[in-house]
Amino acid sequence: MRDIMDRVHVQAAFAPGAAVTDNTAKVSSTCDTKGYDSAMLAMITGANADTDVTYTVLVEDSADNSTFATATGVQLNGTEALAQFQFDDDGEPRKIGYVGTKRYWRVTVTPANNTGNFYLGGVFVLGNPRRQPTANPPV
């Protein structure tokens, strides 16, 4: 079947907002995986106004949504390195999946050498729902 909409759920991760003009990290909202057996984060940058900025990605997880720890490589689908951005990645998407056993996870994107504008948007995409179809609009 070609239908994907009824088989996935999206949660806001990085809502559009003002540009970061320094090295302040952006921390996503928390993704709650309850009721879903797969999860990923899809991100996209805007135009970078800096010529040497880099962005590192850190994935953390939590069983209780209060104490977060760094997720290890076996808990990820893809790598944090592949999800990173740099100065010439204007408008390019990145993705990383979470396959760990904890219920909650989040992502932090930290710029280095940033003196320009850093825009970031992203959504968590949850798949393999235990109940279908998923709600539209997502709640």
BATIKOL-47490 format. One record per residue (C-alpha): residue number from 0; residue in three letters; z negated, x, y negated. Coordinates in Angstrom, 1 decimal, m for minus. Layout:
N
KETOR  num  residu      zz      xx      yy
KETOR  NUM     Ala       Z       X       Y
...
% end
This chain:
139
KETOR  num  residu      zz      xx      yy
KETOR    0     Met     0.0     0.0     0.0
KETOR    1     Arg     0.7     1.1    m3.5
KETOR    2     Asp    m2.5    m0.5    m4.9
KETOR    3     Ile    m5.0     2.1    m6.1
KETOR    4     Met    m6.7     0.1    m8.9
KETOR    5     Asp    m8.7    m2.1    m6.5
KETOR    6     Arg    m9.8     0.9    m4.5
KETOR    7     Val   m11.2     3.1    m7.2
KETOR    8     His   m13.8     2.8    m9.9
KETOR    9     Val   m14.0     4.7   m13.1
KETOR   10     Gln   m17.1     5.7   m15.1
KETOR   11     Ala   m17.0     7.3   m18.6
KETOR   12     Ala   m17.8    11.0   m18.4
KETOR   13     Phe   m16.8    12.5   m21.8
KETOR   14     Ala   m16.1     9.8   m24.3
KETOR   15     Pro   m13.7    10.7   m27.2
KETOR   16     Gly   m15.7    12.0   m30.1
KETOR   17     Ala   m15.8    14.5   m32.9
KETOR   18     Ala   m14.6    18.0   m32.3
KETOR   19     Val   m17.0    20.7   m31.4
KETOR   20     Thr   m16.4    23.6   m33.9
KETOR   21     Asp   m18.8    26.1   m32.3
KETOR   22     Asn   m20.1    27.0   m28.9
KETOR   23     Thr   m22.1    23.9   m28.3
KETOR   24     Ala   m21.8    22.7   m24.7
KETOR   25     Lys   m20.6    19.2   m23.9
KETOR   26     Val   m22.6    17.5   m21.1
KETOR   27     Ser   m21.0    14.6   m19.3
KETOR   28     Ser   m22.8    11.3   m18.7
KETOR   29     Thr   m24.3    11.1   m15.2
KETOR   30     Cys   m22.1     9.8   m12.4
KETOR   31     Asp   m23.8     7.4    m9.9
KETOR   32     Thr   m22.0     7.5    m6.6
KETOR   33     Lys   m23.9     4.6    m5.0
KETOR   34     Gly   m21.5     2.4    m3.1
KETOR   35     Tyr   m18.7     5.0    m3.0
KETOR   36     Asp   m17.9     7.7    m0.5
KETOR   37     Ser   m15.8    10.0    m2.8
KETOR   38     Ala   m16.0    11.2    m6.4
KETOR   39     Met   m14.1    13.4    m8.8
KETOR   40     Leu   m14.0    14.1   m12.5
KETOR   41     Ala   m10.7    14.1   m14.4
KETOR   42     Met   m10.8    15.8   m17.8
KETOR   43     Ile    m8.3    16.5   m20.6
KETOR   44     Thr    m8.5    18.6   m23.7
KETOR   45     Gly    m6.9    18.0   m27.1
KETOR   46     Ala    m5.2    20.6   m29.2
KETOR   47     Asn    m7.3    23.8   m29.4
KETOR   48     Ala    m7.4    25.3   m32.9
KETOR   49     Asp    m8.7    28.7   m31.6
KETOR   50     Thr    m6.7    31.6   m30.2
KETOR   51     Asp    m9.3    33.1   m27.8
KETOR   52     Val   m11.7    30.3   m26.8
KETOR   53     Thr   m12.6    29.8   m23.1
KETOR   54     Tyr   m14.4    26.9   m21.5
KETOR   55     Thr   m16.7    27.3   m18.4
KETOR   56     Val   m17.5    24.4   m16.2
KETOR   57     Leu   m20.8    23.8   m14.4
KETOR   58     Val   m21.4    21.0   m11.9
KETOR   59     Glu   m25.0    19.9   m11.2
KETOR   60     Asp   m26.4    17.2    m8.9
KETOR   61     Ser   m29.6    15.3    m8.5
KETOR   62     Ala   m31.3    13.0    m6.0
KETOR   63     Asp   m33.4    11.2    m8.6
KETOR   64     Asn   m31.2    11.3   m11.8
KETOR   65     Ser   m33.9    13.4   m13.6
KETOR   66     Thr   m34.0    16.9   m11.9
KETOR   67     Phe   m30.6    18.5   m11.8
KETOR   68     Ala   m29.6    21.7   m10.0
KETOR   69     Thr   m26.4    23.7    m9.8
KETOR   70     Ala   m24.1    22.3    m7.1
KETOR   71     Thr   m22.9    25.0    m4.7
KETOR   72     Gly   m19.3    25.6    m3.7
KETOR   73     Val   m19.6    23.6    m0.4
KETOR   74     Gln   m20.6    20.6    m2.5
KETOR   75     Leu   m17.4    20.7    m4.5
KETOR   76     Asn   m13.8    19.8    m3.8
KETOR   77     Gly   m12.0    22.5    m5.8
KETOR   78     Thr   m13.8    25.1    m7.8
KETOR   79     Glu   m15.4    25.2   m11.2
KETOR   80     Ala   m13.1    28.1   m12.1
KETOR   81     Leu   m10.0    25.9   m11.4
KETOR   82     Ala   m11.5    23.2   m13.6
KETOR   83     Gln   m11.9    25.5   m16.6
KETOR   84     Phe    m9.8    25.6   m19.8
KETOR   85     Gln    m8.8    28.2   m22.3
KETOR   86     Phe    m7.2    28.4   m25.7
KETOR   87     Asp    m3.6    27.7   m24.6
KETOR   88     Asp    m4.4    24.7   m22.4
KETOR   89     Asp    m3.7    22.1   m25.1
KETOR   90     Gly    m3.5    18.6   m23.6
KETOR   91     Glu    m3.7    19.8   m20.0
KETOR   92     Pro    m5.7    17.9   m17.4
KETOR   93     Arg    m8.2    19.4   m15.0
KETOR   94     Lys   m10.1    17.9   m12.0
KETOR   95     Ile   m13.0    18.7    m9.8
KETOR   96     Gly   m14.4    16.7    m6.9
KETOR   97     Tyr   m18.0    16.3    m5.7
KETOR   98     Val   m18.6    16.0    m1.9
KETOR   99     Gly   m22.3    16.7    m1.9
KETOR  100     Thr   m25.0    14.4    m0.5
KETOR  101     Lys   m26.9    13.7    m3.7
KETOR  102     Arg   m26.4    10.4    m5.5
KETOR  103     Tyr   m26.0    11.7    m9.0
KETOR  104     Trp   m23.9    14.4   m10.6
KETOR  105     Arg   m22.8    15.6   m14.0
KETOR  106     Val   m20.7    18.3   m15.5
KETOR  107     Thr   m21.3    20.7   m18.5
KETOR  108     Val   m18.3    22.3   m20.3
KETOR  109     Thr   m19.3    25.2   m22.5
KETOR  110     Pro   m17.0    26.9   m24.9
KETOR  111     Ala   m17.2    30.6   m25.8
KETOR  112     Asn   m15.6    32.3   m28.8
KETOR  113     Asn   m14.9    28.8   m30.3
KETOR  114     Thr   m14.3    28.7   m34.1
KETOR  115     Gly   m11.7    26.0   m34.0
KETOR  116     Asn   m11.8    22.4   m32.8
KETOR  117     Phe   m12.6    21.5   m29.2
KETOR  118     Tyr   m11.8    17.9   m28.1
KETOR  119     Leu   m12.6    16.8   m24.5
KETOR  120     Gly   m12.2    13.5   m22.8
KETOR  121     Gly   m12.9    12.6   m19.2
KETOR  122     Val   m13.7    10.0   m16.6
KETOR  123     Phe   m15.4    10.0   m13.2
KETOR  124     Val   m13.2     8.5   m10.5
KETOR  125     Leu   m15.0     7.0    m7.6
KETOR  126     Gly   m13.1     6.2    m4.4
KETOR  127     Asn   m13.6     4.8    m0.9
KETOR  128     Pro   m15.8     1.9    m2.1
KETOR  129     Arg   m18.0     0.1     0.4
KETOR  130     Arg   m16.9    m3.2    m1.2
KETOR  131     Gln   m13.4    m4.1    m2.4
KETOR  132     Pro   m11.8    m4.9    m4.7
KETOR  133     Thr   m13.7    m2.9    m7.3
KETOR  134     Ala   m14.6    m4.7   m10.6
KETOR  135     Asn   m12.1    m4.9   m13.5
KETOR  136     Pro   m13.0    m4.1   m16.1
KETOR  137     Pro   m15.3    m1.5   m14.6
KETOR  138     Val   m19.0    m2.2   m15.0
% end
